[in-house]
Amino acid sequence: AQIQRLRARLADAAMRRNSAALCGRSPAQADSLVAEELAGRLVLRVTGGRFESEALGDQLKAAATGSSAPVVVLNLDGVTGIGDIIVGKLIRLHQQLKGAGSELRLCGLGETVRE
């Protein structure tokens, strides 16, 4: 049930972002966050190119902190870059989850993102 509520919130946010795309947003920017539960873990996948949207970073934080999963996996497969603001958000999210007894794991890091 929690995953279904999370998916509904993410779908609503995706519709708002798609509306913004019609107003001239760059197609190279990451555009959505997809959530699923696998083996008791919350897996969040960022789709698109560069992950720099502060709003998408806020959605990531809300999804991760709103979950009771002991492990949150952020799949960055296909992400071509991460903005400085997002790096800061990821560090704070890691610290927040660790303080709550959970952990944040990153996977699918391309060579550019890894640097």
Contacts in CASP RR format, 6 or more apart in sequence:
PFRMAT RR
TARGET T0000
AUTHOR 0000-0000-0000
METHOD contacts of the structure
MODEL  1
AQIQRLRARLADAAMRRNSAALCGRSPAQADSLVAEELAGRLVLRVTGGR
FESEALGDQLKAAATGSSAPVVVLNLDGVTGIGDIIVGKLIRLHQQLKGA
GSELRLCGLGETVRE
2 66 0 8 1.000
2 67 0 8 1.000
2 68 0 8 1.000
3 35 0 8 1.000
3 36 0 8 1.000
3 37 0 8 1.000
3 42 0 8 1.000
6 35 0 8 1.000
6 63 0 8 1.000
6 66 0 8 1.000
6 67 0 8 1.000
7 35 0 8 1.000
9 59 0 8 1.000
9 62 0 8 1.000
9 63 0 8 1.000
10 32 0 8 1.000
10 33 0 8 1.000
10 34 0 8 1.000
10 35 0 8 1.000
10 59 0 8 1.000
10 63 0 8 1.000
13 33 0 8 1.000
13 55 0 8 1.000
13 59 0 8 1.000
14 31 0 8 1.000
14 32 0 8 1.000
14 33 0 8 1.000
17 25 0 8 1.000
17 31 0 8 1.000
17 32 0 8 1.000
17 53 0 8 1.000
17 55 0 8 1.000
17 56 0 8 1.000
18 31 0 8 1.000
21 27 0 8 1.000
21 31 0 8 1.000
28 48 0 8 1.000
28 49 0 8 1.000
28 50 0 8 1.000
28 80 0 8 1.000
29 48 0 8 1.000
29 49 0 8 1.000
29 50 0 8 1.000
29 52 0 8 1.000
29 53 0 8 1.000
30 46 0 8 1.000
30 47 0 8 1.000
30 48 0 8 1.000
30 49 0 8 1.000
30 50 0 8 1.000
30 51 0 8 1.000
30 52 0 8 1.000
30 53 0 8 1.000
30 56 0 8 1.000
30 79 0 8 1.000
31 47 0 8 1.000
31 48 0 8 1.000
31 53 0 8 1.000
31 56 0 8 1.000
32 46 0 8 1.000
32 47 0 8 1.000
32 48 0 8 1.000
32 56 0 8 1.000
33 44 0 8 1.000
33 45 0 8 1.000
33 46 0 8 1.000
33 47 0 8 1.000
33 56 0 8 1.000
33 59 0 8 1.000
33 60 0 8 1.000
33 63 0 8 1.000
34 44 0 8 1.000
34 45 0 8 1.000
34 47 0 8 1.000
35 42 0 8 1.000
35 43 0 8 1.000
35 44 0 8 1.000
35 45 0 8 1.000
35 63 0 8 1.000
36 42 0 8 1.000
36 43 0 8 1.000
36 45 0 8 1.000
37 43 0 8 1.000
37 69 0 8 1.000
38 73 0 8 1.000
40 69 0 8 1.000
40 70 0 8 1.000
40 71 0 8 1.000
41 69 0 8 1.000
41 70 0 8 1.000
41 71 0 8 1.000
41 72 0 8 1.000
41 73 0 8 1.000
42 63 0 8 1.000
42 64 0 8 1.000
42 67 0 8 1.000
42 69 0 8 1.000
42 71 0 8 1.000
42 72 0 8 1.000
42 73 0 8 1.000
43 73 0 8 1.000
43 75 0 8 1.000
44 60 0 8 1.000
44 63 0 8 1.000
44 64 0 8 1.000
44 72 0 8 1.000
44 73 0 8 1.000
44 74 0 8 1.000
44 75 0 8 1.000
45 74 0 8 1.000
45 75 0 8 1.000
45 77 0 8 1.000
46 56 0 8 1.000
46 60 0 8 1.000
46 74 0 8 1.000
46 75 0 8 1.000
46 76 0 8 1.000
46 79 0 8 1.000
47 78 0 8 1.000
48 78 0 8 1.000
48 79 0 8 1.000
48 80 0 8 1.000
49 78 0 8 1.000
49 79 0 8 1.000
49 80 0 8 1.000
49 81 0 8 1.000
50 79 0 8 1.000
50 80 0 8 1.000
50 81 0 8 1.000
50 82 0 8 1.000
50 83 0 8 1.000
51 57 0 8 1.000
51 76 0 8 1.000
51 79 0 8 1.000
51 81 0 8 1.000
51 82 0 8 1.000
51 83 0 8 1.000
51 86 0 8 1.000
52 81 0 8 1.000
52 82 0 8 1.000
52 83 0 8 1.000
52 85 0 8 1.000
52 86 0 8 1.000
53 86 0 8 1.000
54 85 0 8 1.000
54 86 0 8 1.000
54 89 0 8 1.000
56 86 0 8 1.000
57 86 0 8 1.000
57 89 0 8 1.000
58 89 0 8 1.000
60 74 0 8 1.000
60 89 0 8 1.000
60 93 0 8 1.000
61 89 0 8 1.000
61 92 0 8 1.000
61 93 0 8 1.000
61 96 0 8 1.000
64 72 0 8 1.000
64 74 0 8 1.000
64 93 0 8 1.000
64 97 0 8 1.000
64 104 0 8 1.000
65 93 0 8 1.000
65 96 0 8 1.000
65 97 0 8 1.000
65 100 0 8 1.000
67 102 0 8 1.000
69 102 0 8 1.000
70 101 0 8 1.000
70 102 0 8 1.000
70 103 0 8 1.000
71 102 0 8 1.000
71 103 0 8 1.000
71 105 0 8 1.000
72 97 0 8 1.000
72 102 0 8 1.000
72 103 0 8 1.000
72 104 0 8 1.000
72 105 0 8 1.000
73 105 0 8 1.000
73 106 0 8 1.000
73 107 0 8 1.000
74 90 0 8 1.000
74 104 0 8 1.000
74 105 0 8 1.000
74 106 0 8 1.000
74 107 0 8 1.000
75 107 0 8 1.000
75 108 0 8 1.000
76 82 0 8 1.000
76 106 0 8 1.000
76 107 0 8 1.000
76 108 0 8 1.000
76 109 0 8 1.000
76 110 0 8 1.000
76 113 0 8 1.000
77 107 0 8 1.000
77 108 0 8 1.000
77 110 0 8 1.000
78 108 0 8 1.000
78 110 0 8 1.000
79 110 0 8 1.000
79 113 0 8 1.000
80 112 0 8 1.000
80 113 0 8 1.000
81 112 0 8 1.000
81 113 0 8 1.000
82 90 0 8 1.000
82 113 0 8 1.000
90 104 0 8 1.000
90 106 0 8 1.000
93 104 0 8 1.000
94 103 0 8 1.000
94 104 0 8 1.000
97 103 0 8 1.000
97 104 0 8 1.000
98 104 0 8 1.000
END
